[in-house]
Amino acid sequence: MSSPPVSRPLVSVLPQVDMGRPPLLFVAEPGLGTSCFAAHWLPAAAVAGYSAYAVSVPASWRDGVDEVRRAAASLPSVPVLLGHGLGGAVVQVVLDQDPAPAGVLLAPSRLPRRRRVGKTSVPLLVIGTPDDLDVPVDDVRRTAREQGVVPVWFPGLGHDLMLGDGQERVLETILEWVGRAAPQRSGSR
């Protein structure tokens, strides 16, 4: 049974040469939209050999989970999920329910108390900044601790780690980590 079509625009930048790497699905929080990834990260990921996609989630994390699942199901193979802010919370829920090669949480918002997730079985990278004015450092630490990982910190950057000066370092870290955690694409759908 196929999934209903993605209801929000799915933006993509594809590599010139297929290197067999898993696709990357970047999940933007409400308000920023996919342009926060489309400006720098999607083209840079494509140059590194990844098919790079971005989708934004609605303000409701529940609707966001459905949206990310539809977007992931529309891709030719199972993607690595990368979520920012509320998009990071959504990615946690999706990883708790669906298989993926790996996941990356960027300044992830905390899930509501009534919606907790277990420790994911996929490799996970948690990234934060001590200079985030939207997501407290303790929330990033708690998310990482609950997932059994040590967060990677980028001092001097704000909440929108994918924008502005220093964003290249964050993406380089992510791509190096994904290259180790999920080096080859899973089978096609």
Secondary structure as the mmCIF struct_conf table of DSSP 4:
data_model
#
loop_
_struct_conf.conf_type_id
_struct_conf.id
_struct_conf.beg_label_comp_id
_struct_conf.beg_label_asym_id
_struct_conf.beg_label_seq_id
_struct_conf.end_label_comp_id
_struct_conf.end_label_asym_id
_struct_conf.end_label_seq_id
HELX_LH_PP_P HELX_LH_PP_P1 SER A 2 VAL A 6
BEND BEND1 SER A 7 ARG A 8
STRN STRN1 VAL A 11 VAL A 13
BEND BEND2 GLN A 16 VAL A 17
BEND BEND3 GLY A 20 GLY A 20
HELX_LH_PP_P HELX_LH_PP_P2 ARG A 21 PRO A 23
STRN STRN2 LEU A 24 ALA A 28
HELX_LH_PP_P HELX_LH_PP_P3 GLU A 29 GLU A 29
TURN_TY1_P TURN_TY1_P1 PRO A 30 LEU A 32
TURN_TY1_P TURN_TY1_P2 THR A 34 THR A 34
HELX_RH_AL_P HELX_RH_AL_P1 SER A 35 ALA A 38
TURN_TY1_P TURN_TY1_P3 ALA A 39 HIS A 40
HELX_RH_AL_P HELX_RH_AL_P2 TRP A 41 VAL A 47
TURN_TY1_P TURN_TY1_P4 ALA A 48 GLY A 49
STRN STRN3 ALA A 52 SER A 56
BEND BEND4 ALA A 59 SER A 60
HELX_RH_AL_P HELX_RH_AL_P3 TRP A 61 ALA A 73
TURN_TY1_P TURN_TY1_P5 SER A 74 SER A 74
BEND BEND5 LEU A 75 PRO A 76
STRN STRN4 SER A 77 SER A 77
HELX_LH_PP_P HELX_LH_PP_P4 VAL A 78 PRO A 79
STRN STRN5 VAL A 80 HIS A 84
TURN_TY1_P TURN_TY1_P6 GLY A 85 GLY A 85
HELX_RH_AL_P HELX_RH_AL_P4 LEU A 86 GLN A 97
BEND BEND6 ASP A 98 ASP A 98
BEND BEND7 PRO A 101 PRO A 101
STRN STRN6 GLY A 103 LEU A 106
BEND BEND8 ALA A 107 ALA A 107
HELX_LH_PP_P HELX_LH_PP_P5 PRO A 108 PRO A 112
TURN_TY1_P TURN_TY1_P7 ARG A 113 ARG A 114
BEND BEND9 ARG A 115 ARG A 115
BEND BEND10 SER A 121 VAL A 122
STRN STRN7 LEU A 124 GLY A 128
TURN_TY1_P TURN_TY1_P8 PRO A 130 ASP A 131
BEND BEND11 LEU A 133 VAL A 135
HELX_RH_AL_P HELX_RH_AL_P5 VAL A 137 GLN A 147
TURN_TY1_P TURN_TY1_P9 GLY A 148 GLY A 148
HELX_LH_PP_P HELX_LH_PP_P6 VAL A 150 PRO A 151
STRN STRN8 VAL A 152 TRP A 153
TURN_TY1_P TURN_TY1_P10 PRO A 155 GLY A 156
BEND BEND12 HIS A 159 HIS A 159
TURN_TY1_P TURN_TY1_P11 LEU A 161 MET A 162
BEND BEND13 LEU A 163 GLY A 164
TURN_TY1_P TURN_TY1_P12 ASP A 165 GLY A 166
HELX_RH_AL_P HELX_RH_AL_P6 GLN A 167 ALA A 181
BEND BEND14 ALA A 182 ALA A 182
BEND BEND15 GLN A 184 GLN A 184
HELX_LH_PP_P HELX_LH_PP_P7 ARG A 185 GLY A 187
STRN STRN9 SER A 188 SER A 188
#
